[in-house]
């Protein structure tokens, strides 16, 4: 608008941890006009997805409404299909609308997050399910309950019965380990409900690594391994999938297992949008400098899972795609976007590792807050306290706390709603990569 003064426009792509935190801090009186584009109208607190899949938490309680939590931010529900970095425009596909719409911006913040990384294993994309979305968590819960209910009507020696009662989780990082612990708890309670021996269940955790959860260190990893095995989880390390069939899986060691429920939790890759833009990439993630700016594009910023953010604590490396880093990067994004609009000096991204927390089901967790290794009830308290503090809405904190209280005093709800169609949670959003050779 020539001849008049208008407020600068900031377009934030993605409502995950980095985008949510950035938009929240940009929205202030006298600040820029902020638009947040998100495929959902809520911010998803993904660390709680394993407990949603395990029927510990109500799915709604892990979802924080964007409109209520981001006053002053224009929330646009849709998906950014393309960005013209020279013209400062973005094409947004809006649900239930013919064509798309064009959004103009003065500063672009790329925080589209990540998708499940899918290897080129025969049958994997068609049969397995991930754990990146609320729909995937709900589907896993409903599917497992449906399999166990079906098994109760089959002869115990029937191969179909054994498949229904077998759960395979691939990926022994903290997300996969939490998931297998929760699914094992859900399956155990369902076995009692459907009146068949819990000993008939076969819950398997696979990983090509030589230890469980290397992120938390060998000591806590060994403790987690002990607990999982004591609870009946068949942990197989240095093992992965070779192929997936309709009711069986073939492992890298040649063994074939019956399998009715298969979860793939082996890692993520940057949102495909990043790869479509004329940006320099590092292992699929957008290259940024220490200020979270895209080199050569002072009006474009990126962070979170979609950006290769330099790690100041380990020169030459980039920060891992975790919620902890994404949230802190969102704060730095907001400061630097405002600084770039005002002509001020930008702030480099810095962080201090707070440690990891891993919930392993009833009465047990492992954690290393500030490098102090904890396990058992002490770690459980730290884990739940951290999540309650990190949830960005008071109502969600109260709801999650009440869910935990109910789980401690009443039976786990074994309800399969059947609301999620399998096509909605197919593993086709990730970028397929050549499978690594079996070790």
Secondary structure, 3 states (H helix, E strand, C coil): CCCCCCCCEEEEECCCHHHHHHHHHHCCCCCCEEEEEECCCEEECHHHHHHHHCCCCCHHHHEEEHHHHCCCEEEEECEEEEEECCCCEEEEECCCCCCEEEEECCEEEECCCEEECEECCECHHHHCECCCCHHHHHHHHHHHHHHHHHHCCCCCCCHHHHHHCEEEEECCCHHHHHHHHHHHHHHHHHHHHCCCCHHHCEEEEEECCCCCCHHHCHHHHHHHHHHHHHCCEEEEECECEEEECCCEEEECCCCEEECCEEEECCCEEECHHHHHCCCCEECCEEECCCCCEECCEEEEEECHHHEECECCCCCCCECCCCHHHHHHHHHHHHHHHHHHHHCCCCCCCCCCCCCCEEECCCCCEEECHHHCCEECHHHHHHHHHHHHHHCCCHHHHHHHHHHHHHHHHCCCCCCCCCCCCHHHHCCCCCCEECCCCCC
